[in-house]
Amino acid sequence: MLWTEQYRPSALAEIVGQDRVVDHLASFARTKSVPHLLLTGRHGTGKTSAIGAFARALYGDAAEENTSVFMTADLFSSGKSYLENDERYAHLFRKGESLLTNFKHIIREYAAIRPLDAPFKLMVFEDAHAMPREAQQALRRIMERTSDTCRFVLSTTNQSAILPAVASRCLPLFFSPIDDDLMLRHLAAIRKKESVHEGMHPCDDERLELIVQASAGDLRRGLLLLQLVMQSGKDTDLAMAAQSEPATVAAAAFAAIRRGDPRMATKAIESLMIDSGLSGREVLAEIRPVIKREYNDPALVLALAAADTRLLHGNNEFIQLGCLVGELYDVIA
């Protein structure tokens, strides 16, 4: 399992480095008085974790039933095929209508669902900056009409991309980059927990400080780099791995293959498509330099080329990348 999921905060009190935001959310959950919210801040600062923890504090066991999450970046980058193939939206999808019309129809339908044992439900829009102006204008009207039974939560890394008419209806909460000293203490505690497990390589204080510097306030990246170092060994090139979050996840996936854990490698690769929104061929582009750097073998290059060919011809990306993991494991094992 990726440590970003294993150590994801489940309660507001567990969120690191966002005390002012946590105080606000805890107060809203306690009084059951919640405005529309606009969560802004860089990647890896705790926005998604805060939304989940806030919903649990607000609704308890009914959190999942009273929270609807829309991955707007995936929706508007993949188009109507995303709605048609996602089981959450397929029954509402209208094939003859435009993407924008379908978006408005689906949001209205979800907003019309009665909350369970609560006065209102949460409508969460991850990567809200990905919504075009027309979609945001439609969302503004839906916010006005359903404010009695819905609270809208917009999460974004780019607040300036949110229309003023939408932003003005929300309380802004800013997630600041995680302080270096705080991240160092947090990662050190996780290092201590994981050091007792078999197969983990040591990570000295100097290397831990390098991880913190490479993370640049992004706790998610810090966790990925720490996992990579402790599972791969001290020779891991942090400078290369820290170039981007997808590169870090790709390196962690290949480390899992070398370690004999193809299941975890598959999950890591799938997270690149689900969480980072990469296409299958973009995932290959992230894996390729990792293989070249760490295990330059012609057989692995052939496996990558074969997977690229299969993806080029429109085959299911998840199946083909899972097949690639098996082929890489066969070569290395």
Summary of the structure (lengths in Angstrom):
residues: 333
radius of gyration: 21.3
end to end distance: 20.3
largest distance: 61.9
contacts: 1052
relative contact order: 0.10
helix: 61%
strand: 8%
